[in-house]
């Protein structure tokens, strides 16, 4: 076990996809919100696109309701 984790006196507070309940998931705003509410860690979903760029997105595909935005991505 990691020495830092072994010394913890309370559970870790982890912001899933930033603070997805307070801002759009996996966004800079969600990361900022998570840090403002005092999380210990921020968990993000990172994917590499076919052309090699890194993007933050929960899935490695676009849901149908967002597919029309694909041209703007």
Secondary structure, 3 states (H helix, E strand, C coil): CCHHHHCCCCCCCEEECCCCCCCCCCCHHHHHHHHHCCCCEEECCEEECCCCCEEECCCCCCCHHHHCCHHHC
